[in-house]
Amino acid sequence: MIVDFENISFSDRYKIMSHSIIPRPIAWIVTENETLNIAPFSYFSALSSNPATLIVSIGHKKDGSLKDTLKNILQTKKCTISLVSPDLLEKMHLSSKELPYNVSEADVFDIKTEKIFKEFPPMIKDSPASFFCNFYQKIDLDDSKTIPVILEIKKYFVNDKFVSDPQKYYIELELIARVGKEYALCNKKIEPPKIT
């Protein structure tokens, strides 16, 4: 099958991309403004190590206005990205529900948070690892339904039990990822062949 992206709908493009670019990690983003906001995004990836940056694409609300996460990042220039372990799957999924701006997912879905750094929003309490980020750049894409946002990592937290070698920064996490509409675990490792 050959597909010309110029001749298919936005939703069909999304289906192809979300089933082919796999697995997609989940950025469970915490922002603070008037209210603590918690929302997951799966169009998310590492971008660069220098500067240490991540990119996440954030859509709009059903009424066309900015999602609370993006609104908060643009106003405060800060966010915390917590990674999702299997035991957090249900609460992460529930937090994708659109709520009024002044209502916090932490209260509605009983999501516990923990303040690690005073200058950043809290992390999800039981998350195995979190990135504490500053806003770096917004990318404007013509006719896009999402806004890619580049975030610079300033600090990192990982639970010590997932660190196999602290001197070499060997970290072994079991995380939830997105594959199409479903979630998946990526816990099978394959050793690369030796290059001689």
Phi, psi and omega in degrees: 000132175243133184238128174265111184296341178290339188249014178236162184285165175303315183295324177289323174300316180300315180302313181297311183295317184287340176265346184254325180267089189225157344285156176255122178294162181249125173266109176267099193264131176250127175231156179230130171217251172287330183225152174285123182245137180227123182208143179265148178220133182250000168268081193211139179196163169292145181244311183204153174266342180214099000289153182289103187227153175237159174231137178222136177261126185242126181277192179252164173288169181301330180275002178093353179281166180296141173296151183303322180302310181293317178304314181293318180298317181293330180275318186263340182067021183222150168198164175236132179249115177259139178272157193249116174271164184305324183289348179259000186305310185298313181293323176299313182297317180298326184289355176282350180294135180286123179241160174301154185303324184270012179246129183265134175300330179301320180283314185294319185250012178052052179265117181280138177236164181217128180277121180254315180237129186296333184274358180235157173300160180292163173264165172291126192307314185261013177293138180291335182203148180216145174254136178250117196234152169255147172298134181246310183194146173252141180248127178264118177252126180302132176062018182276147174270355178232159178241111175289133181235129176265130181239136179262127180285125178252326180216161183218142173235136170221136177298131185305332183291348178259005181258110182275333177211098183295332180292326182256005182057040174278117183236130181238106183246144171253109189237155175277138176232171180252135175228107188062230177271347185268171174253159181210157171256140180244074186248004176264123181254144178237124179290134177288151177292153181286138176259123182252000000 
